Amino acid sequence: MKAYERMTRRLAGLSVDRPPNFNIMMTFAAHFIGKPLSQYYADHRVLVAANMAVLEAFHLDIVQAISDPYRETSDFGAQIDFPQDGLPLCRRPLLSDPAQLLSLKAPSPESGRRMSDRVEAVRVFRQRVGGDIPIMGWVEGALAQAADLRGMLNLMYDLTERPGWVEELLEMCVKVEIAFARAQVTAGADIIGLGDAVASQISPAMYQRFALPFERRIFAAVHELGALARLHICGDTTHLLDLMPLTGADIIDLDWMVNFEDAATAFADGPVACGNFDPVAVVLQGTPEQVRASTLDCLRLGGSRSFSAAGCEIPDGTPHENLLAQAAALREYGAAQ
């Protein structure tokens, strides 16, 4: 069974040979092919090569154009530092003064240097594996993008001190993200992942005002073009489990601190739960037997439509045998059904 069919059948609750492996790999993938992170972030050819390598080596069911949260931020005009083999850094928020919003210009995914590079990665994926392997593009949620432009601490104050201003910023951000999502789907993405990590740090009431409506708008645009939507909010989202399905997401990632059975129950027949064993304690630091047990436990708790993945990105330095143990556990689970 090819990965694309495996994904679509699992989403529909139909039998599959094994549940899909939707691990997110970025730094691990770059170093797996011996490339520094700066090249992975800057050159879509490196990103594609890294994804194709881990796809085959670790039996994944997805290739993905995710790399770092600063593609849109960089094209807005922020100064982003890219160490040779380290994580990118934004040392000064582009919107250090709220008044700067008046002169902020929205970038285009076609002309933005880093956004267009991600679109090109999707296009190459389509040529290589289209129709056989699900291709995932990626955008920032409007609230996450606002935090990248304004700075996390500043934005946390803004949510209470100048909420109307935040909504103006979110309106600009959501339009950029919708355009970016559409460009990636047009290039060949089957799925658009949306990262909104900051949402785990706010109350349900704030989520309903400052995150949910904008996630919903992005996913509506994705669905209009016939693609699937994957919501990824790092951290403990237990307090948001009843709200996250209202985004319209088809797949919702859960980080390891969320009770996976509770999430699957809350999602019911709506979005599928994806996850959610601990990427550090289990995947990076655990044994193959621990990975096997955690993989099977999550599948048992997540129900007949759940996808397998660590709660967040696979850490750099993860033992290869642990990832192979996950793949073996998925085959074991499928054979027993």
C-alpha distance (Angstrom), angle and dihedral (degrees) to the residues before:
residue distance angle dihedral
M1 . . .
K2 3.79 . .
A3 3.78 119.0 .
Y4 3.80 95.5 -113.4
E5 3.81 91.8 54.8
R6 3.80 89.9 43.8
M7 3.81 90.1 55.3
T8 3.80 96.6 46.6
R9 3.80 94.2 45.6
R10 3.79 92.7 47.9
L11 3.81 90.7 49.8
A12 3.81 88.4 53.7
G13 3.80 93.1 48.6
L14 3.81 93.3 -111.8
S15 3.80 126.6 139.4
V16 3.80 119.0 -82.2
D17 3.79 134.7 -178.6
R18 3.82 88.6 -116.6
P19 3.81 136.6 -14.5
P20 3.82 114.6 -89.7
N21 3.80 119.4 -93.9
F22 3.81 106.5 -135.4
N23 3.80 100.7 171.0
I24 3.80 114.8 158.7
M25 3.80 111.8 -129.2
M26 3.80 124.8 -178.3
T27 3.82 117.9 133.3
F28 3.80 89.4 25.1
A29 3.80 91.2 53.3
A30 3.80 94.1 49.0
H31 3.78 93.6 50.8
F32 3.80 91.9 42.4
I33 3.81 87.9 69.5
G34 3.79 92.9 38.4
K35 3.80 97.7 -108.7
P36 3.82 126.0 137.5
L37 3.79 116.8 -116.0
S38 3.80 92.6 -114.9
Q39 3.80 89.4 65.4
Y40 3.80 92.5 45.7
Y41 3.82 89.9 54.6
A42 3.79 97.0 42.9
D43 3.80 106.0 37.2
H44 3.78 121.8 53.6
R45 3.82 89.8 -159.7
V46 3.80 90.3 64.8
L47 3.81 91.8 45.7
V48 3.81 91.1 51.4
A49 3.81 93.4 46.5
A50 3.80 91.4 49.8
N51 3.80 93.0 49.5
M52 3.78 93.1 47.8
A53 3.79 90.3 51.0
V54 3.82 96.7 51.5
L55 3.81 90.8 41.0
E56 3.78 90.2 63.0
A57 3.79 99.5 33.4
F58 3.81 97.1 50.2
H59 3.80 102.3 27.5
L60 3.80 97.2 -115.4
D61 3.79 121.8 173.4
I62 3.79 97.9 -145.2
V63 3.79 143.4 51.0
Q64 3.78 116.2 -152.0
A65 3.78 140.4 -164.2
I66 3.81 93.3 -151.9
S67 3.79 114.7 126.5
D68 3.82 115.8 141.3
P69 3.83 138.1 -19.7
Y70 3.80 96.5 -110.2
R71 3.80 105.6 75.6
E72 3.80 94.6 98.5
T73 3.82 92.2 35.2
S74 3.78 91.1 54.2
D75 3.80 92.3 49.7
F76 3.81 90.1 49.1
G77 3.81 84.2 63.0
A78 3.80 105.3 -97.5
Q79 3.78 118.8 146.9
I80 3.78 107.4 -114.9
D81 3.79 121.5 -175.1
F82 3.80 117.4 -144.7
P83 3.81 112.4 -163.3
Q84 3.78 113.5 -153.7
D85 3.79 93.3 -105.5
G86 3.79 105.5 1.9
L87 3.77 140.2 87.2
P88 3.82 117.3 -75.8
L89 3.79 117.5 -100.5
C90 3.80 132.7 -152.0
R91 3.80 101.8 -159.4
R92 3.81 97.2 -178.2
P93 3.83 126.6 28.0
L94 3.77 113.1 -116.6
L95 3.83 88.8 -135.7
S96 3.80 98.9 47.2
D97 3.83 87.3 146.2
P98 3.83 118.9 44.1
A99 3.82 89.2 -138.9
Q100 3.80 88.7 68.0
L101 3.80 89.4 74.0
L102 3.81 88.3 78.5
S103 3.81 91.1 65.6
L104 3.80 98.3 36.2
K105 3.80 112.6 123.2
A106 3.78 121.1 -152.5
P107 3.82 114.5 -125.7
S108 3.78 124.9 -133.2
P109 3.81 121.9 -127.3
E110 3.79 88.7 -136.3
S111 3.81 95.9 54.5
G112 3.80 102.9 26.2
R113 3.79 106.8 102.7
R114 3.80 97.1 -139.0
M115 3.79 97.9 34.5
S116 3.79 92.1 50.8
D117 3.82 89.6 49.9
R118 3.81 89.7 58.8
V119 3.80 90.7 47.9
E120 3.79 88.4 52.3
A121 3.82 90.4 51.4
V122 3.81 89.1 55.7
R123 3.79 90.5 48.6
V124 3.80 91.8 53.3
F125 3.79 91.5 46.5
R126 3.79 88.2 53.8
Q127 3.78 90.9 54.5
R128 3.79 92.2 47.7
V129 3.82 105.4 40.9
G130 3.80 108.7 -0.2
G131 3.79 112.7 151.2
D132 3.80 93.2 12.4
I133 3.81 104.0 60.2
P134 3.83 124.0 31.5
I135 3.80 111.0 -111.2
M136 3.80 117.0 -147.2
G137 3.78 123.9 -159.2
W138 3.77 121.0 -171.1
V139 3.80 141.8 -140.5
E140 3.77 135.2 174.2
G141 3.79 117.9 -112.0
A142 3.79 112.3 -110.8
L143 3.81 91.6 -110.3
A144 3.81 92.6 48.5
Q145 3.78 89.4 48.8
A146 3.79 90.6 50.2
A147 3.81 89.0 52.8
D148 3.80 90.7 50.7
L149 3.81 91.5 51.5
R150 3.79 97.8 40.7
G151 3.81 102.1 29.6
M152 3.79 123.1 -106.9
L153 3.79 98.2 -100.3
N154 3.79 93.0 45.7
L155 3.80 91.6 49.7
M156 3.80 92.4 50.4
Y157 3.80 88.8 57.5
D158 3.80 91.4 43.7
L159 3.81 92.7 56.8
T160 3.79 89.3 67.9
E161 3.81 103.1 22.6
R162 3.82 100.7 44.8
P163 3.83 109.1 9.2
G164 3.80 92.7 157.7
W165 3.80 90.1 56.7
V166 3.80 89.9 49.7
E167 3.79 89.9 53.8
E168 3.81 90.2 52.7
L169 3.80 89.5 52.7
L170 3.80 91.7 46.0
E171 3.79 90.5 52.0
M172 3.80 90.6 57.1
C173 3.79 92.1 43.8
V174 3.79 95.5 49.9
K175 3.80 92.0 52.9
V176 3.80 90.3 52.9
E177 3.80 91.7 48.2
I178 3.80 93.2 48.1
A179 3.79 90.5 51.6
F180 3.81 90.4 46.9
A181 3.81 92.1 49.2
R182 3.79 91.9 48.9
A183 3.79 92.0 49.7
Q184 3.80 91.0 53.4
V185 3.80 94.2 47.0
T186 3.79 89.9 48.5
A187 3.82 88.4 51.5
G188 3.80 90.4 54.1
A189 3.81 111.2 -81.4
D190 3.81 114.6 151.9
I191 3.80 92.5 -169.6
I192 3.78 133.7 29.4
G193 3.77 114.0 -152.8
L194 3.79 117.0 -155.6
G195 3.78 121.5 -157.7
D196 3.81 117.0 -157.1
A197 3.79 103.6 159.6
V198 3.80 94.8 158.0
A199 3.81 88.9 64.7
S200 3.82 91.0 75.0
Q201 3.81 88.3 63.4
I202 3.82 97.8 59.1
S203 3.78 135.7 71.2
P204 3.81 123.9 -97.5
A205 3.80 89.6 -107.0
M206 3.79 91.9 53.3
Y207 3.80 90.3 44.5
Q208 3.80 89.9 55.3
R209 3.78 91.0 52.2
F210 3.79 105.6 34.9
A211 3.82 106.5 26.2
L212 3.80 115.9 17.7
P213 3.84 99.0 59.5
F214 3.79 91.7 50.4
E215 3.81 95.3 45.0
R216 3.79 87.3 50.5
R217 3.81 92.3 52.3
I218 3.80 92.9 50.2
F219 3.79 92.7 48.5
A220 3.80 91.9 46.7
A221 3.81 88.4 57.2
V222 3.80 90.2 48.2
H223 3.80 91.6 51.4
E224 3.80 92.1 47.6
L225 3.81 87.5 64.1
G226 3.80 93.2 47.1
A227 3.80 99.6 -106.1
L228 3.79 130.7 126.3
A229 3.80 126.5 -111.2
R230 3.81 126.3 -134.0
L231 3.82 119.9 -169.2
H232 3.79 117.9 -153.9
I233 3.81 119.6 -176.4
C234 3.79 113.1 168.8
G235 3.78 118.0 -142.1
D236 3.79 135.0 27.8
T237 3.81 108.2 -23.5
T238 3.80 96.0 166.4
H239 3.81 90.1 120.3
L240 3.82 90.3 55.0
L241 3.80 101.2 47.0
D242 3.81 94.4 107.5
L243 3.82 91.7 48.1
M244 3.79 103.3 43.9
P245 3.82 95.1 72.6
L246 3.82 88.0 58.9
T247 3.81 88.2 70.6
G248 3.78 89.8 75.4
A249 3.80 92.2 -119.7
D250 3.80 116.9 159.9
I251 3.82 93.2 -157.2
I252 3.80 125.6 28.8
D253 3.79 121.5 -165.9
L254 3.80 116.8 -144.3
D255 3.78 122.3 -157.7
W256 3.79 118.8 -130.9
M257 3.82 96.3 -98.3
V258 3.83 91.8 63.9
N259 3.80 118.6 90.3
F260 3.81 100.4 -114.1
E261 3.79 94.9 -155.1
D262 3.80 91.2 52.3
A263 3.79 89.7 50.8
A264 3.81 93.6 49.9
T265 3.81 89.5 49.2
A266 3.79 92.2 49.6
F267 3.81 91.8 49.0
A268 3.83 92.0 47.9
D269 3.83 108.7 167.0
G270 3.79 93.1 -13.5
P271 3.80 124.6 80.5
V272 3.78 119.4 -1.4
A273 3.79 119.8 -113.6
C274 3.80 115.9 -120.8
G275 3.78 122.7 -162.9
N276 2.84 151.9 -34.1
F277 3.82 136.1 169.1
D278 3.81 119.1 122.1
P279 3.82 110.3 -82.2
V280 3.80 92.6 -154.4
A281 3.80 108.9 32.5
V282 3.82 93.7 37.9
V283 3.81 109.3 22.9
L284 3.80 102.0 32.7
Q285 3.80 102.0 28.3
G286 3.80 103.4 22.2
T287 3.79 132.9 87.0
P288 3.81 127.0 -104.7
E289 3.80 88.5 -104.8
Q290 3.81 90.9 54.0
V291 3.80 90.3 49.9
R292 3.81 90.7 49.4
A293 3.79 92.4 49.6
S294 3.82 93.4 46.5
T295 3.80 92.2 47.8
L296 3.79 92.9 52.0
D297 3.80 92.6 42.6
C298 3.80 92.3 54.0
L299 3.79 91.5 49.4
R300 3.79 90.2 50.9
L301 3.80 92.4 49.5
G302 3.80 96.1 40.3
G303 3.77 97.5 56.6
S304 3.78 134.8 -132.3
R305 3.81 96.4 -46.7
S306 3.81 100.7 44.3
F307 3.80 123.7 122.2
S308 3.80 125.5 -139.9
A309 3.80 123.0 -118.0
A310 3.74 141.3 125.4
G311 3.79 113.7 -94.2
C312 3.80 90.8 -101.5
E313 3.81 140.0 -10.8
I314 3.81 117.8 -22.1
P315 3.81 103.8 -106.3
D316 3.77 121.6 -116.6
G317 3.78 110.0 -102.2
T318 3.81 95.4 32.1
P319 3.82 109.8 157.2
H320 3.78 110.3 -106.0
E321 3.78 91.5 -135.6
N322 3.82 89.5 62.2
L323 3.78 92.1 56.5
L324 3.77 90.6 46.4
A325 3.81 88.8 50.9
Q326 3.80 89.2 57.6
A327 3.80 90.9 50.6
A328 3.80 90.8 49.0
A329 3.81 91.3 49.0
L330 3.79 90.4 53.8
R331 3.78 90.8 53.0
E332 3.79 89.7 46.9
Y333 3.78 91.3 51.5
G334 3.79 92.3 48.1
A335 3.78 93.2 49.5
A336 3.80 90.8 53.3
Q337 3.80 95.2 53.8
